[in-house]
């Protein structure tokens, strides 16, 4: 099991679970520097790997799952983002991540924390629009 395969499997699961309800959703299994909202990306969290407290040989890998929506239509963007932040429902990121906690066998198990509240994201090169979003922390147990 590689980290690249795990991140791709998480993105695949999010795509399969969410795109029937959010048909224009862009999902990438890596940090997306130039998203087309609504978008979800995944990247290593600030503290990325640490020993698993229950089994010394195993490690926990922590990822940030970030959702972003456009701010051009404020009402639509906030409504969609709140639907994605919900704990259940066809647009829930938490529910989509929980469908298969092993992400098709790419890790032993996983747990989701969050989401955060609303966060504004600016284009890192300063040429795009400011996006509204939030983040979840995905904890995975690697073998």
C-alpha positions as CSV (number, residue, x, y, z in Angstrom):
1,X,0.0,0.0,0.0
2,X,1.5,3.3,-1.1
3,X,0.5,6.8,-0.1
4,X,-0.1,7.7,-3.7
5,X,-2.5,4.7,-4.1
6,X,-4.3,5.6,-0.8
7,X,-4.8,9.3,-1.9
8,X,-6.1,8.1,-5.3
9,X,-8.5,5.7,-3.6
10,X,-9.8,8.4,-1.3
11,X,-10.4,10.7,-4.4
12,X,-12.1,7.8,-6.3
13,X,-14.4,7.1,-3.3
14,X,-15.3,10.8,-3.0
15,X,-16.0,11.0,-6.7
16,X,-18.2,7.9,-6.8
17,X,-20.2,9.0,-3.7
18,X,-20.6,12.7,-4.4
19,X,-20.8,13.3,-8.2
20,X,-24.2,11.8,-8.6
21,X,-25.5,14.6,-6.4
22,X,-23.0,17.3,-7.3
23,X,-22.5,16.7,-11.0
24,X,-19.9,19.4,-11.6
25,X,-17.7,18.5,-8.7
26,X,-14.0,18.5,-9.3
27,X,-12.2,15.9,-7.1
28,X,-8.4,15.5,-7.1
29,X,-6.3,13.1,-5.0
30,X,-3.6,15.7,-4.5
31,X,-3.4,19.4,-3.7
32,X,-5.2,21.3,-6.4
33,X,-3.6,24.8,-6.9
34,X,-6.1,25.9,-9.6
35,X,-9.5,24.4,-8.7
36,X,-12.7,24.8,-10.7
37,X,-15.3,25.0,-8.0
38,X,-17.0,23.3,-6.5
39,X,-13.9,21.3,-5.8
40,X,-12.4,18.8,-3.3
41,X,-8.7,18.1,-2.9
42,X,-6.6,16.0,-0.6
43,X,-3.1,16.6,0.7
44,X,-0.9,15.6,3.7
45,X,-1.9,17.4,6.9
46,X,0.4,19.6,8.9
47,X,1.4,16.7,11.2
48,X,1.4,13.9,8.5
49,X,2.6,10.7,10.1
50,X,2.9,9.4,13.6
51,X,3.0,6.0,15.4
52,X,-0.3,4.3,16.0
53,X,-0.8,4.0,19.7
54,X,-2.4,0.6,19.5
55,X,0.1,-1.2,17.3
56,X,3.7,0.1,17.3
57,X,4.5,-1.3,13.8
58,X,1.6,0.7,12.3
59,X,1.6,4.4,11.5
60,X,-1.2,6.9,11.2
61,X,-1.2,9.1,8.1
62,X,-3.2,12.3,8.4
63,X,-4.7,14.1,5.4
64,X,-6.5,17.3,4.9
65,X,-9.6,17.0,2.8
66,X,-10.6,20.5,1.5
67,X,-13.8,21.5,-0.2
68,X,-14.1,24.9,-2.0
69,X,-17.0,26.7,-3.7
70,X,-17.2,29.8,-5.7
71,X,-18.3,33.1,-4.1
72,X,-19.8,34.6,-7.2
73,X,-23.3,33.3,-6.2
74,X,-23.0,33.6,-2.4
75,X,-26.3,31.9,-1.6
76,X,-25.6,28.8,-3.9
77,X,-22.0,28.5,-2.7
78,X,-22.9,28.6,1.0
79,X,-25.9,26.3,0.6
80,X,-23.7,23.7,-1.3
81,X,-20.9,24.0,1.2
82,X,-23.3,23.5,4.2
83,X,-24.7,20.4,2.4
84,X,-21.1,19.1,2.1
85,X,-20.5,19.8,5.7
86,X,-23.6,17.9,6.9
87,X,-23.0,14.6,8.7
88,X,-25.3,12.7,6.4
89,X,-26.9,13.0,3.0
90,X,-26.0,12.6,-0.6
91,X,-23.7,15.6,-0.6
92,X,-22.0,14.9,2.8
93,X,-18.2,14.6,2.6
94,X,-18.2,12.9,6.0
95,X,-20.7,10.2,4.8
96,X,-18.8,9.7,1.6
97,X,-15.5,9.1,3.4
98,X,-17.2,6.7,5.8
99,X,-18.6,4.4,3.1
100,X,-15.4,2.3,3.1
101,X,-12.9,3.2,5.8
102,X,-10.2,1.2,4.2
103,X,-10.6,2.9,0.8
104,X,-10.6,-0.4,-1.1
105,X,-8.0,-2.0,1.1
106,X,-5.4,0.9,0.8
107,X,-5.3,1.3,4.5
108,X,-6.5,-0.6,7.6
109,X,-9.1,1.9,8.7
110,X,-9.8,5.6,8.9
111,X,-11.7,8.2,10.9
112,X,-12.9,11.7,10.0
113,X,-12.7,14.8,12.2
114,X,-14.4,18.1,11.3
115,X,-15.3,20.0,9.3
116,X,-13.9,23.3,10.2
117,X,-16.0,26.4,9.9
118,X,-16.0,28.5,6.7
119,X,-12.6,29.5,5.5
120,X,-11.7,31.9,2.7
121,X,-9.0,30.7,0.3
122,X,-7.1,33.0,-2.1
123,X,-5.4,32.1,-5.3
124,X,-1.7,31.4,-4.4
125,X,-0.5,33.3,-7.4
126,X,-3.1,36.1,-6.9
127,X,-4.8,35.9,-10.3
128,X,-8.0,33.9,-9.4
129,X,-11.0,34.5,-7.3
130,X,-11.3,34.0,-3.6
131,X,-13.1,30.8,-2.8
132,X,-15.1,29.8,0.3
133,X,-14.4,26.4,1.8
134,X,-13.8,24.2,4.8
135,X,-11.5,21.2,5.8
136,X,-11.8,17.8,7.3
137,X,-9.0,15.8,8.9
138,X,-8.8,12.2,7.6
139,X,-6.9,9.9,9.9
140,X,-5.8,6.6,8.3
141,X,-4.1,3.6,9.8
142,X,-1.3,2.3,7.5
143,X,0.1,-1.2,7.9
